[in-house]
């Protein structure tokens, strides 16, 4: 798979939905995670990211306008020891709780399927980063319906050991706008990772569709020490 520009990939679609980027900085020092949400409905757009311990959670920007919290309010990022979990739904908690009981990433996700939001059946996308003794690897997962059939769940996991500096993988929920929304297809896209945390954050945020973007989380984790820096950008401020 050829490596493509992350900025161009983001800008090429008005509505990729929710997206996860995991990778390594160009200087090889940092493990990098980015997670963004977009929205078409008022309920989806009425959100912000807020810090929650070592992770984040979504929160209604205007609580009076919150209609159905079930699929929009959750903890996208949680930290379990030397593992950072990033997902687009409450499966973050499932992964955290079951891995804390010594189950694997894949075993935890076997207990979940795609979201029950017919007719889209939004895929559940998940990532996990593991940093230990100066080494770094990550994995990504997607759980999706079989071409819109709610009776069949397709499960895919992609694992990346000792990832190369200056590149990452990008997975998102939708292949573009539509009705119903078409689910992501194929292997996570191989993308470039450039700049420090400030420039990387700005690149991702500025490349997302201005009308549909809602919030962005970025984290740079020092692979040697485990210390991290985080940036949160919210359209609603």
GIZIRA-V484010 format. One record per backbone hydrogen bond with DSSP energy under -0.5 kcal/mol. NH is the residue of the N-H (numbers start at 0). CO is the residue of the C=O. Records with the same first field share a line. If there is no record, write none. Layout:
BEGIN
NH = CO, CO
END
This chain:
BEGIN
3 = 189
8 = 4
9 = 5
10 = 6
11 = 7
12 = 9
17 = 15
18 = 35
19 = 170
20 = 33
21 = 168
22 = 31
23 = 166
24 = 29
27 = 24
30 = 220
31 = 22
32 = 218
33 = 20
34 = 216
35 = 18
36 = 214
38 = 211
44 = 40
45 = 41
46 = 44
47 = 58
49 = 56
51 = 54
54 = 51
55 = 76
56 = 49
57 = 73
58 = 47
60 = 45
62 = 60
64 = 61
65 = 62
68 = 66
71 = 68
72 = 68
73 = 71
75 = 73
76 = 55
77 = 84
79 = 82
80 = 78
82 = 79
83 = 128
84 = 77, 82
85 = 126
86 = 75
87 = 124
91 = 88
92 = 89
93 = 89
94 = 90
95 = 91
96 = 92
97 = 93
98 = 94
99 = 95
100 = 97
101 = 98
102 = 97
107 = 103
108 = 104
109 = 105
110 = 107
111 = 108
114 = 121
116 = 114
117 = 115
119 = 116
120 = 116
123 = 142
124 = 122
125 = 140
126 = 85
127 = 138
128 = 83
129 = 136
130 = 81
131 = 134
133 = 222
134 = 131
136 = 129
137 = 159
138 = 127
139 = 157
140 = 125
141 = 155
142 = 123
143 = 141, 153
144 = 120
145 = 148, 151
146 = 144
148 = 145
149 = 147
151 = 148
153 = 143, 151
155 = 141
157 = 139
159 = 137
161 = 135
162 = 135
165 = 23, 24
166 = 23, 163
167 = 190
168 = 21
169 = 188
170 = 19
172 = 15, 17
173 = 15
174 = 181
178 = 179
183 = 172
188 = 169
190 = 167, 188
191 = 3
192 = 165
199 = 195
200 = 196
201 = 197
202 = 198
203 = 199
204 = 200
205 = 201
206 = 202, 203
207 = 203, 204
212 = 208
213 = 36
214 = 36
215 = 232
216 = 34
217 = 230
218 = 32
219 = 228
220 = 30
221 = 226
222 = 28
225 = 221
228 = 219
230 = 217
232 = 215
234 = 213
236 = 234
END
